[in-house]
Amino acid sequence: MKSKIAASLVALTTLAAAAPALAQAPAAAPAKADASASAAGGLSVDKTPISEIIKNEKAKAALEAALPPITQYYDQIGGMTLAQVAPMSQGALDDAKLKSIQAEFDKISAGK
C-alpha cells in the first residue's frame, strides 16, 4: 500500500514539474472514459477542468478518495482535465481509474 502511495506521489511530483511546460503545450487527446455525464451537461473527466470539479464538494471528495495526493497539485493542474493529466501521471491515473471517477461523477450528476 505504501509503495502505491509513494509511486503516486512520485508520479504527481513529476507531473507538477512538467505542468508549467504543459500549460503551453497543445491539449492531450482525451482518454476514452464514459461520456454520458458530458452529454447530460454534468461533470466529465474529459471536458471539465479540475478547477471546476473541485468547486463541487461531492465531486472533490470523490476525486480525492480516488487519488489522495492530487490535493497538493490543484493550483498547478487546475486548468487541465483529468484526461489531460492522466498521461503525465505515470500510471497513477489510468483508464480504469478515469472510468471509476467518471462513474462517481455520473452518480453525483444524477443526484445519487
GIBEL-V802168 format. One record per residue. RES is the residue in one small letter. PHI is phi in whole degrees, -180 to 180 (* if undefined). OMEGA is omega in whole degrees, 0 to 359 (none if undefined). Layout:
{{RES	PHI	OMEGA} {RES	PHI	OMEGA}}
This chain:
{{m	*	180} {k	-64	181} {s	-69	177} {k	-68	178} {i	-66	179} {a	-62	179} {a	-64	178} {s	-64	179} {l	-65	177} {v	-63	180} {a	-63	181} {l	-71	176} {t	-65	176} {t	-62	178} {l	-61	181} {a	-63	179} {a	-68	182} {a	-87	186} {a	-55	180} {p	-61	178} {a	-70	181} {l	-72	180} {a	-62	180} {q	-101	180} {a	-81	176} {p	-63	182} {a	-63	177} {a	-76	177} {a	-67	181} {p	-67	176} {a	-71	182} {k	-85	177} {a	-108	180} {d	-58	184} {a	-97	184} {s	-62	180} {a	-68	180} {s	-67	178} {a	-66	181} {a	-90	179} {g	84	180} {g	-92	180} {l	-72	182} {s	-142	175} {v	-68	181} {d	-89	190} {k	-121	185} {t	-91	176} {p	-61	181} {i	-58	179} {s	-62	177} {e	-82	180} {i	-59	185} {i	-76	173} {k	-75	177} {n	-94	186} {e	-58	180} {k	-68	179} {a	-67	178} {k	-61	179} {a	-63	179} {a	-65	179} {l	-64	182} {e	-70	176} {a	-70	181} {a	-78	185} {l	-146	186} {p	-53	183} {p	-68	185} {i	-65	185} {t	-57	183} {q	-77	183} {y	-114	182} {y	-53	183} {d	-67	182} {q	-91	184} {i	-117	184} {g	-57	181} {g	-83	182} {m	-101	172} {t	-89	177} {l	-63	178} {a	-65	177} {q	-74	180} {v	-75	187} {a	-50	182} {p	-63	182} {m	-97	187} {s	-89	180} {q	52	176} {g	90	180} {a	-67	181} {l	-130	182} {d	-93	182} {d	-60	180} {a	-63	179} {k	-68	177} {l	-60	179} {k	-65	179} {s	-64	178} {i	-65	179} {q	-61	178} {a	-61	177} {e	-65	179} {f	-63	178} {d	-63	177} {k	-62	180} {i	-64	180} {s	-65	179} {a	-83	179} {g	81	181} {k	-90	none}}
